[in-house]
Amino acid sequence: MNSSAHLAWPFFDEHHRSFKTNLQTWTNKQFAGLHGHDESREAIDRECVSLVKALGQGGWLKPAIAGKAHGGAADVIDTRTICMLREELAWHHGLADFAFAMQGLGSGAISLKGTPEQQAEYLPRVAKGEALAAFALSEPDAGSDVAAMQCSAVESADGYRLNGFKTWISNGGIADFYVVFARTGEAPGARGISAFIVDANSPGLEIAERIDVVAPHPLAKLHFNNVLVPHAKRIGAAGEGFKVAMATLDVFRTSVAAASLGFARRALDESIAWAKQRKMFGQALGDFQITQSKLAQMATLLDAATLLTYRAAWLRDQGQRITQEAAMAKMTATENAQQIIDMAVQMHGGMGVKKGCIVESLYREIRALRIYEGATEVQQLIIGRDLLK
């Protein structure tokens, strides 16, 4: 059972604790008896769509949407609730966490900066799990360096014509719409980028490549070949796309840390259970001092990451700027989770690297989190620059 002991900390209110109790009831039923899954691309696509529908029907996508009028849980996104959801889902099923996160990240720009018409058209379907969302920022030569973006959007009388590529796009190939960032040229660098909603069936939008990664998730490279996007589908003002992207990432970056907590907490739980049942040299694995030492390290790394994660979430919910705190949380939680899961694999011995073993799948799930939404090295730069201001 995923522990909720940290919810007694002062970062949380009573409604958060009640929410977690209800969420655990649902997840324990939804994922009961889950032991691995078909990892073929087609099966992963189907399962991701199914998970989004299940989350929508359960009402668990609502906290990722801002605005009660559009199906959201509240008019303002509660960061702690988002983090609790990701932590709980990650403990049970990495793809469920992915499915939830992409609904929030993919529609976040519309929630935060969209027009009332855009919000009414897209957000209710996202909240119900009836439309899959995607966030298209990265390019082959513009990942961490967003200012190097080459995908262009040239304005004409009937809208914008998009040309170029996006890659590493989560939900690529199965999304119903993409929030796309392209260079419109109002100013050099990041100040000349705008954000657009591009429906998946838009003529000229092609799936150039489906990308297979270590933990199977739907990913793709997109090709925009003279795709017409009406003026009404631009999000925010022209040239303010970078601000739109950063505002969206500010909401959801802390939740990446929370997903890491879920993976790490599951690894610790599996390790404790294994240490109690595994017999070696006439005693339980947990009777050895070296095992107890490893478990102590894992628990301490986990608590440290949990404190930083929910500090950042709490501060944001108080209306504070959390550039440094979110970066610290994301960096520490993902790096600590990698260490915890690695120790869990080592403790399981040969079983730890057997396909289908829970800690083996956790080992594959955690690796990407140290890279996406800002690699560890980028978080270090963010923290350092913020300290020098």
Buried (B, 14 or more C-beta within 10 A) or exposed (E): EBEBEBBEEEBBBEEBEEBBEEBBEBBEEBEEEEEEBEBEBEEBBEBBBEBBBBBBEBBBBBBBBBBEEBBBBEEEBBBBBBBBBBBBBBBBBBBBBBBBBBBBBBBBBBBBBBBEEBBEBBBBBBBBBBBBBBBBBBBEEBBEEBEEBEBBBBBEEEBBBBBBBBBBBBBBBBBBBBBBBBBBBBEEEBBBBBBBBBBBEBEBBBBBBBBEEEBBBBBBBBBBBEBBBEEEBBBBEBBBBBBBBEBBBBBBBBBBBBBBBBBBBBBBBBBBEBBEEBEEEEEBBBBBEEBEEBBEBBBEBBBEBBBBBBBBBBBBBEEEEBBBBBBBBBBBBBBBBBBBBBBBBEBBEEBBEEEEBBBBBBBBBBBBBBBBBBBBEBBBEBBEEBEEE
